[in-house]
Amino acid sequence: MCPFSLDGIERAPYSLAKGHSSFRWRLPVNWPQGLITFDSPGFTQVLRRPPVLVPRQALQQEERR
């Protein structure tokens, strides 16, 4: 089994029944074909370090931190 491949990360705001706001996250998966979705009013995506650019779609163990 090899790592799965994301097609993107999407976030859309929406309102809950009692007037609270939240976000609906959608992560389409290329392989194996599928979809990850979740709702979260408190999720924040944070860039922890500069991107690592490589000429392939997966990082080697030493490139991960």
N, C-alpha and C positions, 0 to 999 in steps of 0.2 A: 504494500500500500504506500502510495506517495502522498505528499502534502496536497491539500485542496487548494484551489485557485479562486480568489475573490475577483468578481467583475467590477466591483465598486462599493462605495459606502455612501448611503443616502440618508438624509435626516429631514423630516418634515414636521413642522409644528402642528399641534391639534389641541382642541379644547375638550376637557372632561365634562361630565354631566353637571357637576356642581360649580362650574366656572373656572376651575383650575386649568392651567395650561401644562402641556407636556410635549415630548418629542416622540415620534415614531421612527425608529431606525430600521433600515432595510439593507441587507448585505447579500446581493445576488452572488451565487457560487457557480463558477464555470465548470469545475470538475471536482468531485462528481457533481452532476447537475443538481441544483437545489437552491434553497433560500433560507437565510437566517433573518428573523425579525424579532424586535422587542420594543417595548415602550418604556420610557424612563424620563421622569422629570428632572433627575439629578445627575445624569451621565454627562461627563465632559471628556472629550478626546483631547489629549495633551501630547504635543510633540516633545519627546524627552531628549532627543539629540538630533543633529543634522542627518539627513538621509544618507544612506550608503548606496552608492551607484555601482552596479555591477552589470556585466553584459549577459546576464542570465536571469531567470525568474525566481531563483532561490538563493538564500545566503548560506555560505559555508559556516560551520560551527564557530570558527574564529572571528567571523564577521558579525556575529550576534552578540549583543550585550544589553 
